[in-house]
Amino acid sequence: MAIDAYPGRVDEAKNEKVPIVFGDATAEPVLEAAGVAEAQLIVLTIPEPIVARLVVERVREMNPEVRIVARSTSPEHLEDLSRLGVYEAVQPELEAGLELGRQALLRLGIGAGDVQRFSDRVRRELYAPLTSDGDGNKILYGLRRASEMIETDWIEVPEGCPLADRRIGELDIRARTGASVVAVVRDEDVSANPGPGFALAPGDLLAVLGTPEQRAAFSDLLVAPTQPR
């Protein structure tokens, strides 16, 4: 169920048969009509920080346990949302800037793995208020810390690499490094969760999942002496 205060968008939604309530999201009767009290998740797209705060406070009064995903417009707004107990926040301008930067770096020949690590680091730093345990939610904090530690790097198999032309199973990657290859991009084809019989090739882009140490150990395999077959 959506809420919108602009008649034109409400009419469009109704024409598309999208459930919607017309009104101000800071008004309790409007929130009640939208079923906020029974909701499991609230997605808040309001850009004005003061209005967003009012909506979050009203929602929390009606449904203290609901998870809220909100739009954030600045680091200060992000901190405010964190103090209000918002589960997750997204800064559209930041995400757009990261994508522009990603495209530029890739066109300059920077490796996809390096670009991904840079983007992840920027996100961790700017979304830091939501990764703290200031609200006392130890479980959520632990999950966030785990997600910071266990990430995915995109690593290309170079020419002459000892992993090339060998099957994932015979390389015994998990036992040797602790990391896992969870996807392979070859040209325009994507293989998710490749099996032990999947043979790697030069130019493959591998999604490698693990802790920083495990991913670093996998990178060492790219230049390690060839193991006996």
N, C-alpha and C positions, 0 to 999 in steps of 0.2 A: 504494500500500500504506500502510495506516494503522497506528499503534501506540497502544495505550491500556491503562492499568493498572486500569481499572474494569470489572469483569465485566459489569455491566448494559449498558454502552455497547458492549462487545464482542459481546454476544449480539444487541443491536439491529442492529449492523452486519452480523453474519452472517445475520440474518433478511432483511436487505435485499440480501444477496449482495455486500456491500462487502468487498474483501480487507483483512484486519486481522490484526495480531499482538498477542496478549495479553502484557503484560509492562512492565518498567521501561525507559524509553527511554535511561537512562544505562548500561544493561548492554550490552556489546558483542555477546553472543549474540543479544539481541533485535534490535539494529540489523542484524546479519548476516542474521537471518531475514527482516527487512523489505526486504533488498536495497539497503541504503544504499551499499555499495561501487560499485554500478552506477548509482545514481540521478543524474539531471541536476539535480534541484531538490528541496530539503527545505523543507517548511513547518512551522515550529515554533510551536505555540500554547501552550506551557507558560508560565504567568504567573510562577512563582517564579524570580527572577534566578539564584540559585545553581544550581538544577537546570538551568535553561536553559543556563548556562555549561558545565556538565558535559556536556550533550548535544552542544553545539556542538563542544567539544574532542574528544569521542569521534568525532563525524562527520568532523571535519577529519583525524583520524588515519587513518580508513578511506577517505576520499575527499577529498583536498585541494582538488580543483578544483570540487566541487559548489557550486552557488549555494544560499544559505540565506536564506529569508524568515522573520523571527521576530517574535513578539509582544514589545513592549516595555511596561514598566509605569511608567517614569519617565525623566527626562533622564539620570540617572546610569546606569540600565540600558542606555539607548540608546548611551551612550559606551562602555560595556563591550562591547556587541555589536559596535560599530564596530571596537574594538581586536582583536576575535576574527575580523574579516574577514567579518562578515555582510553579504550583498549588499543587503538591504533590511529595514526594520523598520516595524511599524505599532503605534501606540498606540491601542487601541480607545477608551479614555476620551477622548483628545484628539479623535478623529474624531467621536465622539458629541457632544462639546461643540461642535465646529465646526458640526455639522449643526443642533443646537439654536439656536446663534447665527445661523446662516444663515436659518433659518425665521423667527426673531424679527425680524431686520433687514428681511427681505422684507415681512413684515406691517406694518412701520413705514413702508414706502414707500421704503426705500433701494434704489437701482438694482441690478439683478442683477450688472452689471459691477463695481460698487464692492464688493459683497459677495464676489464671486469673488476679486477682488484682495486683499481683507483675508484671506480664508481661505488663499490661496496664500502670502501673506507670513508668516502664523503658521506654516504648515507648513514653510516654508524655514528659519525661525528655530529651530524646535524639532527639526527633523530634520537640523540643520546637521552634527552629528558624522558622519553618513553621506555628506555631500557633500565632505568633506575628502579629501586624498590621502595621509593618514598611512600607508596600507598600501602606498604606492608604485605603486598601480595608476593610471598616468597616463591610460590609455584610458578607464577607468571614470570617473575624475574629469572628464575632458573631456566625456564624455557627460552627466554630471550638470550641469556648468556650462552646456552647451548647452541642456539642458532648463529651466534656470532663466531663460535669456535668451529662449528661444522659447516663449511661452505663448499661451493663448487667453483673450481677454476676451469677455464677453457684453455686447453693446452694442445698445441699443434704438433703432430708427428713430423719431424723434419726429414729431409732426404738423408740417407745413410744412417738413420736411427736404428739401434739394435732391436727396437720393438716392431719395426716395419716387417710386413710379410709373415708375421707370426700370430698364432691364435691367442686370444685372451687367456684361455684356460692353461695353455702351456707356459705362459709368462708368469703365472702364479702371483699376479699383482697384489691381491689382497693380503696374502701371507707375507710377502716381501716388504710391503709398504704400509699396510693398514688402510689404504685408500681403495676406492671402487670407481670403475669406469661405468657411469650411469647413462651415457649417451654418446653417440658418434655421429658427427656431421661429415658427410662425404659428398662433395659437390652440392647438389640440391636435395640430397636424400638424408633423412634423419633416422637413426636406429636407436630407439630407446631401450635401455637395459639389455645391451648386447650380450648374448650367451657366450659360453666358453669356446664355442667353435668359431666365433667371429674373428676373422683375420684383419689385423690393422694394416694400413697402407700409408705411405708418405703423403702428407697433405691432409690427412684426417684431423678433424678438430674434435678433441675428446673432452667430455664433461667429467671431471675428476672430483669426486666427493670425499671429504675427509677433513681432519683438523689441519692447521697450517703445517705442522710437522709431517703429517702423512702426505699432504700434497707436495711438499718439498722433496720428500723421499721418492715420490713418483717421478718428479721432474729429473731427479738424479738418474733414474733408469734410462732417460732419453740419451744420455751420454755414457752410460755404463758399458763396460766390455760385453760383447755378445755372449750369452750363456749357451752352453752346449745344447743342441736340439735333441 
